[in-house]
Amino acid sequence: MIPPVQPDLSVEAVVKVGEGLSAIEGALPRVGRALSKAAGVTRLVVIPGGGPFADAVRQFDRRVSLSSNAAHWMAILAMDQYAYVIADYTPGARVVDEAGQIPIALRAGEIPVLAPSRWLRAADELPHGWEVTSDSLAAYLAGLLGASRLMLIKPATGANNITDPYFFRALPTNLRYECIGVDALDSLPGTLSRGPLDRGRTPSTA
């Protein structure tokens, strides 16, 4: 197992950007602006979903019946690709792929967007299968980072946005999570600046 990241990183929050956002017109620029503003109020690390790259792996798997091992690592490599998409739309972002790059980015005033394949290759503690999606991986990585909160950005705000059956097994017991939709992105900086999130609370869009 990879040891937890050293406390001097002071990572307060992990924000996972869902893959479904890439299909919504104008969503990625809005997410990028919200991440940039949120980074002004809390020290955060961004975890990507798999984006259309993971969708391509799923479609290919359906056609040729990949092994669970091959599909797992191909989907994680899709997260690496989506990391570059998110960073491209986020002012001040920088793609990182190892722990030591995170404090360097934070000290430089940059937003670290994690391409996670190297970490997950070294740890490899989660099951290989489509029941473990990037939501579970984000929860697991947030634990390694020592974050106290996890924000999941989804296409829409709602209580039923956790579609990954492994998520609650990957979520550390002391980690608070919250789902937020594109419709509520303006609340992201304020939500992260208010202190620890209530476990499982979904913000109101009213």
C-alpha positions in Angstrom: 0.0 0.0 0.0 1.2 3.6 -0.8 1.6 5.4 2.6 -0.6 8.5 3.1 0.8 11.7 1.7 2.8 13.7 4.2 0.8 16.2 6.2 2.8 19.2 5.0 0.9 19.0 1.8 -2.1 20.4 3.6 -4.6 19.1 1.0 -8.0 20.1 2.5 -10.3 18.9 -0.3 -10.4 16.6 -3.3 -12.7 17.6 -6.1 -13.6 14.9 -8.6 -14.8 16.1 -12.0 -17.2 13.5 -13.5 -16.9 12.1 -16.9 -20.4 13.0 -17.9 -19.7 16.7 -17.9 -17.8 16.4 -21.2 -21.1 15.7 -22.9 -22.8 18.9 -21.7 -22.2 21.9 -23.9 -20.3 24.6 -22.0 -19.9 22.6 -18.9 -16.1 22.2 -18.9 -15.3 25.9 -19.1 -17.7 26.5 -16.2 -16.1 23.7 -14.2 -12.7 25.1 -14.9 -13.7 28.6 -13.7 -15.4 27.2 -10.6 -12.2 25.1 -9.7 -10.1 28.2 -10.2 -12.2 30.2 -7.8 -12.5 27.3 -5.3 -8.7 27.0 -5.2 -8.6 30.5 -3.9 -10.4 29.5 -0.7 -9.1 26.0 0.0 -6.1 23.8 -0.9 -7.5 21.3 -3.3 -6.5 18.5 -5.7 -8.6 17.6 -8.7 -9.3 14.0 -9.6 -10.6 13.4 -13.2 -13.3 10.9 -14.2 -12.6 8.9 -17.4 -14.5 11.2 -19.7 -15.3 10.0 -23.3 -12.0 8.0 -23.1 -13.5 5.6 -20.5 -16.7 5.4 -22.6 -14.5 4.2 -25.5 -13.0 1.5 -23.3 -16.5 0.4 -22.3 -17.6 0.2 -25.9 -14.5 -1.7 -26.9 -14.9 -4.1 -24.0 -18.5 -4.9 -25.1 -17.2 -5.7 -28.6 -14.2 -7.8 -27.7 -14.8 -8.9 -24.1 -11.6 -7.7 -22.5 -10.3 -9.3 -19.3 -11.2 -7.4 -16.1 -7.5 -6.6 -15.6 -7.1 -5.0 -19.1 -10.4 -3.1 -18.9 -9.4 -1.7 -15.4 -6.1 -0.3 -16.5 -7.3 1.0 -19.8 -10.1 2.9 -17.9 -7.6 4.3 -15.4 -5.4 5.5 -18.3 -8.6 7.2 -19.6 -8.6 9.2 -16.4 -5.0 10.3 -17.2 -6.2 11.6 -20.5 -9.2 13.4 -19.0 -6.8 15.1 -16.5 -5.3 17.0 -19.4 -8.7 18.0 -20.7 -9.7 19.4 -17.2 -6.3 21.2 -16.8 -6.7 22.7 -20.3 -10.0 24.3 -19.2 -8.9 25.4 -15.7 -6.9 28.6 -15.3 -3.8 27.9 -13.3 -4.0 24.1 -13.4 -1.2 21.7 -13.7 -1.3 18.0 -14.4 0.6 15.9 -11.8 1.2 12.2 -11.6 3.0 11.7 -8.2 2.8 12.9 -4.7 5.9 15.0 -4.7 4.5 17.2 -7.5 1.5 18.2 -5.5 3.2 20.5 -2.9 5.3 22.0 -5.7 2.1 22.9 -7.6 0.4 24.2 -4.5 3.4 26.3 -3.4 3.5 27.8 -7.0 -0.2 28.8 -6.7 -1.2 26.1 -9.2 -4.1 23.7 -9.1 -2.9 20.1 -9.2 -5.0 17.8 -11.5 -4.0 14.3 -10.7 -3.3 11.8 -13.5 -3.7 8.8 -11.2 -2.4 5.8 -13.1 1.1 5.7 -11.5 -0.3 5.9 -8.0 -2.9 3.3 -8.6 -0.4 0.9 -10.3 1.7 1.1 -7.2 -1.1 0.6 -4.8 -3.5 -1.7 -6.8 -5.8 -2.3 -3.7 -9.2 -2.0 -5.3 -11.1 -4.7 -7.3 -10.7 -4.7 -11.1 -14.1 -4.4 -12.7 -16.7 -1.9 -13.8 -18.3 -1.8 -10.4 -15.3 0.3 -9.3 -15.6 3.6 -11.1 -13.7 6.8 -10.8 -16.0 7.8 -7.9 -14.5 5.0 -5.8 -11.0 5.8 -7.1 -11.5 9.4 -6.1 -12.6 8.4 -2.6 -9.6 6.1 -2.2 -7.2 8.7 -3.5 -8.7 11.3 -1.2 -7.8 9.1 1.7 -4.2 8.7 0.5 -4.0 12.5 0.2 -5.2 13.0 3.8 -8.1 15.2 2.6 -11.0 15.9 5.0 -13.6 16.3 2.3 -14.5 15.1 -1.2 -16.6 17.0 -3.7 -18.1 15.0 -6.6 -19.1 17.3 -9.6 -21.8 15.6 -11.5 -24.0 16.5 -14.5 -26.9 17.4 -12.2 -27.4 17.9 -8.5 -29.3 15.1 -6.8 -29.2 12.5 -4.0 -28.9 9.5 -6.4 -25.7 10.6 -8.1 -23.5 7.8 -6.6 -23.8 5.1 -9.2 -20.8 3.1 -8.1 -21.6 0.2 -5.8 -18.1 0.1 -4.4 -18.0 3.8 -3.4 -18.9 3.5 0.3 -16.3 0.7 0.8 -13.6 2.9 -0.7 -14.7 6.0 1.3 -12.6 6.5 4.4 -14.7 6.7 7.6 -13.5 10.2 8.4 -13.9 11.6 4.9 -17.0 13.8 4.2 -18.3 13.8 0.6 -20.8 15.8 -1.3 -22.3 15.8 -4.8 -22.8 19.0 -6.7 -24.2 19.5 -10.2 -23.3 21.8 -13.0 -26.4 23.7 -12.1 -24.9 24.5 -8.7 -21.3 25.2 -9.6 -21.5 28.8 -8.4 -21.8 27.5 -4.9 -18.6 25.4 -5.0 -16.1 28.0 -3.6 -18.5 28.9 -0.8 -19.3 25.3 0.1 -15.6 24.4 0.3 -14.9 27.5 2.5 -17.5 26.7 5.1 -15.6 23.9 6.7 -16.0 20.1 6.8 -18.9 18.8 4.7 -21.7 16.7 6.2 -21.3 13.1 5.1 -23.5 12.5 2.1 -25.2 15.9 2.1 -26.3 17.2 -1.3 -26.4 21.0 -1.6 -29.6 22.8 -2.4 -29.9 24.6 -5.7 -32.6 26.9 -4.4 
